[in-house]
Amino acid sequence: MIKTKLTELFNIDLPIIMAPMFLVSDEKMVKAAVKNRIIGTFPTLNYREPEKLDTVLKNLNQFISETENPGTYGVNLITQKSNPYYKKHLEICINNKVPFYITSLGNPKEVIEEAHTYGAKVFCDVTNLKHAEKVVNLGADGIIAVGQGAGGHAGPEPLQILVPALKERFPETLIIAAGGISTGNALHSVLILGAAGASVGTSFIATEEAPVSDDYKNGVVHAKAEDIVMTTRISGTPSTIINTAYAKKIGYKQNWFERSLSQNPRTKKYFKMLVQIKGMKKLEKSVKPGNYKNLWIAGKSVQFINEILSIEKRVLKIKTELEKSISENIF
């Protein structure tokens, strides 16, 4: 088995984080990830009701305590001021001593400070060196390099540039690559670049455990890289989706009035909050069966996803491909 800083830090078998996917990642998927000795994560926004989030975290803590040789789990917190659930969700996570956090789209200072009080680890999403320097200075335990091809909020830089640049600037910091990784070959490539592991999302949508419609899963299976487009219509922040008929109909960019509201210092917080709430509702309807208004988040790694598998088989497939890639690619 390959060992990296990530596998050693969390005592896992494969350097993979099952990425936190909005409206996709759930308790069942995370348990399957833990059972297969990788890191399973989910966005706290998937359980917006405080009581439900608390129950899920207690269930996961119990599952880990009862599972022989488990992986681990974590949560994704949107630390942006426009997230009205952030404060309460953080409090619940801290109370349940969540072992691992991923922060996105905001200042992670509070999460880092609170998590470190009991030894939890915090990784922060970054898309450039400037943001990386900020979170490293705040004490982040790792950085997730979000590059081109990622599902959801993708970054502008290719991983071939972003990961080595981060590694050069922060040689002691654990780096995770995110964006376009669904195969063992792709995982091997980012390890060569200097990453300690990969955040893998899109391929886990096409799994038996994923709580989304078969239409969504099949959409991932049948889509190709050129079918993935960037839109600001869902959250106000550029994110990648499958180019469905409905996506084409509503367009990919905010109009001039929406852009002005999102940029005005007086209105941007509340307008972004409104956009995100409306976007959440659209996505919630979209992942359910029988809905024709399909807004399906996915990354360009759909190119290599050709079937729906169980999470166990998906992990085994990546592991087998990684071992083969390592043994055959001798330069």
BELUR-V71086 format. One record per residue. OMEGA is omega in degrees with one decimal (none if undefined). Layout:
BEGIN
omega->{OMEGA OMEGA}
END
This chain:
BEGIN
omega->{177.9 178.9 175.9 175.7 -179.0 -179.4 -179.5 -178.4 -175.3 179.2 178.4 -175.0 -174.9 -175.5 -176.9 165.6 171.5 -168.0 176.1 -175.7 -177.0 179.2 178.1 -176.7 179.2 -176.3 -178.1 179.5 -179.3 177.8 178.4 177.6 179.7 -179.2 -179.2 170.2 164.8 178.0 176.5 -180.0 175.8 175.7 177.1 178.9 174.4 176.8 -171.7 178.2 -176.3 -178.3 -179.4 178.3 179.4 179.7 -179.4 -179.7 177.1 177.9 -179.0 177.7 177.7 -179.7 179.5 -179.1 -177.3 -176.6 178.6 176.7 -176.0 165.8 176.5 -178.3 177.0 178.8 174.0 177.6 172.3 -173.5 176.6 -179.6 -178.5 176.8 -175.4 -177.3 -169.6 -174.1 -178.3 179.8 178.2 179.2 179.9 180.0 179.1 179.7 -179.7 178.2 174.9 -172.9 -172.5 -180.0 168.1 178.1 -178.3 165.5 178.6 -179.5 -175.8 -172.4 -176.3 179.7 -179.0 -177.8 -178.4 -178.5 -177.8 178.4 178.8 172.1 176.9 -178.8 -178.6 172.2 -176.7 174.1 174.3 176.9 -179.7 -176.6 -179.1 179.2 179.1 180.0 179.4 -175.7 175.9 178.8 177.8 177.1 178.2 179.7 179.1 176.9 177.1 -178.0 -177.2 -175.6 177.4 175.4 180.0 173.6 -178.2 -175.9 -178.2 176.9 -176.2 -173.1 173.6 -178.7 179.0 176.3 -172.2 -176.4 178.5 178.6 177.6 179.9 178.9 -177.1 -176.6 -172.7 -178.0 -176.2 178.5 -176.6 176.0 179.6 178.8 177.4 174.6 -177.3 178.2 -178.0 176.5 177.1 179.5 177.1 178.5 -176.7 -178.9 173.9 177.2 -179.8 178.8 177.2 177.2 -179.4 -177.3 170.9 -174.1 -177.3 -168.5 -177.1 178.5 171.0 -179.2 176.8 -179.0 -176.7 -175.6 -173.0 -179.3 -176.1 175.1 177.4 178.6 -179.3 179.7 174.9 177.1 -178.3 -173.5 -179.1 174.4 -175.0 -177.9 178.6 179.9 -177.7 179.4 178.9 172.0 -174.6 -174.5 -175.3 -175.3 175.2 -178.6 178.1 -174.8 179.1 172.3 -174.6 -180.0 178.9 -179.6 177.2 178.0 -176.6 -175.6 179.4 -172.2 -176.3 173.1 177.1 -173.9 -179.1 178.1 178.7 -179.7 178.3 -178.4 -179.5 -179.1 -178.2 -177.8 -171.7 -168.0 -179.4 -174.9 178.8 177.2 177.5 178.7 179.2 -178.5 178.3 178.4 178.4 177.0 -178.1 178.1 -179.5 179.3 177.7 -173.3 -176.1 -179.0 -178.9 171.9 -179.7 -177.2 178.6 -170.3 171.2 -172.4 177.5 177.2 177.7 -174.9 176.1 172.8 -179.6 -172.7 -179.7 -170.3 -178.4 175.4 -178.3 168.5 177.3 177.5 -179.1 177.9 178.6 179.9 179.3 179.4 179.9 -179.8 178.7 179.3 -179.8 179.4 -179.3 179.3 -176.3 -175.1 -175.3 177.1 -173.7 none}
END
